[in-house]
């Protein structure tokens, strides 16, 4: 790993972002919500633009979820 991925808290308003994300899903069917998440992931991945960081994020997400 390149240790480029920031894993410590780094949002200046994490609760506000979580609320906005939850509101963005309000009223969406499961498939529409999943498609929204996929679009958001691709937008953020494009913004990051560094495959090493994205690979670290994929690994971190996989290792921190239900796949353990």
C-alpha positions as a Markdown table, in Angstrom:
| # | Residue | x | y | z |
|---|---|---|---|---|
| 1 | Unk | 0.0 | 0.0 | 0.0 |
| 2 | Unk | 1.1 | 3.5 | -0.7 |
| 3 | Unk | -0.4 | 5.0 | 2.5 |
| 4 | Unk | -2.0 | 7.8 | 0.4 |
| 5 | Unk | -5.5 | 7.0 | 1.5 |
| 6 | Unk | -6.7 | 9.1 | 4.5 |
| 7 | Unk | -8.4 | 6.8 | 7.0 |
| 8 | Unk | -8.6 | 9.2 | 9.9 |
| 9 | Unk | -11.7 | 11.5 | 10.2 |
| 10 | Unk | -11.3 | 14.2 | 7.5 |
| 11 | Unk | -14.7 | 15.6 | 6.9 |
| 12 | Unk | -15.4 | 19.0 | 8.5 |
| 13 | Unk | -19.0 | 18.1 | 8.9 |
| 14 | Unk | -19.4 | 14.4 | 8.7 |
| 15 | Unk | -22.9 | 14.4 | 10.3 |
| 16 | Unk | -24.1 | 17.0 | 7.7 |
| 17 | Unk | -22.7 | 14.9 | 4.9 |
| 18 | Unk | -24.4 | 11.8 | 6.2 |
| 19 | Unk | -27.7 | 13.6 | 6.5 |
| 20 | Unk | -27.4 | 15.0 | 3.0 |
| 21 | Unk | -26.6 | 11.5 | 1.7 |
| 22 | Unk | -29.5 | 10.0 | 3.5 |
| 23 | Unk | -31.8 | 12.7 | 2.1 |
| 24 | Unk | -30.5 | 12.1 | -1.4 |
| 25 | Unk | -31.9 | 8.5 | -1.0 |
| 26 | Unk | -35.3 | 9.5 | 0.4 |
| 27 | Unk | -38.1 | 8.0 | -1.7 |
| 28 | Unk | -35.8 | 6.0 | -4.0 |
| 29 | Unk | -36.5 | 2.4 | -4.9 |
| 30 | Unk | -33.6 | 0.0 | -4.1 |
| 31 | Unk | -32.4 | -0.2 | -7.7 |
| 32 | Unk | -32.5 | 3.6 | -8.1 |
| 33 | Unk | -30.7 | 4.0 | -4.8 |
| 34 | Unk | -28.0 | 1.5 | -5.9 |
| 35 | Unk | -27.6 | 3.3 | -9.2 |
| 36 | Unk | -27.3 | 6.6 | -7.4 |
| 37 | Unk | -24.5 | 5.1 | -5.2 |
| 38 | Unk | -22.7 | 3.8 | -8.2 |
| 39 | Unk | -22.8 | 7.3 | -9.9 |
| 40 | Unk | -21.6 | 8.9 | -6.7 |
| 41 | Unk | -18.7 | 6.5 | -6.4 |
| 42 | Unk | -17.6 | 7.1 | -10.0 |
| 43 | Unk | -17.9 | 10.9 | -9.6 |
| 44 | Unk | -15.7 | 10.7 | -6.4 |
| 45 | Unk | -13.3 | 8.3 | -8.0 |
| 46 | Unk | -12.9 | 10.6 | -10.9 |
| 47 | Unk | -12.3 | 13.5 | -8.6 |
| 48 | Unk | -9.6 | 11.5 | -6.7 |
| 49 | Unk | -8.0 | 10.4 | -10.0 |
| 50 | Unk | -5.3 | 8.3 | -8.4 |
| 51 | Unk | -5.5 | 4.6 | -9.0 |
| 52 | Unk | -3.2 | 3.8 | -6.0 |
| 53 | Unk | -5.6 | 5.7 | -3.7 |
| 54 | Unk | -8.6 | 4.1 | -5.2 |
| 55 | Unk | -7.1 | 0.6 | -4.9 |
| 56 | Unk | -6.3 | 1.3 | -1.2 |
| 57 | Unk | -9.9 | 2.5 | -0.8 |
| 58 | Unk | -11.3 | -0.7 | -2.4 |
| 59 | Unk | -9.1 | -2.8 | -0.1 |
| 60 | Unk | -10.0 | -0.9 | 3.0 |
| 61 | Unk | -13.7 | -1.0 | 2.2 |
| 62 | Unk | -13.5 | -4.8 | 1.6 |
| 63 | Unk | -11.6 | -5.4 | 4.8 |
| 64 | Unk | -13.8 | -3.3 | 7.0 |
| 65 | Unk | -17.2 | -4.7 | 5.9 |
| 66 | Unk | -19.1 | -8.0 | 6.2 |
| 67 | Unk | -16.5 | -9.8 | 4.0 |
| 68 | Unk | -14.1 | -10.4 | 6.9 |
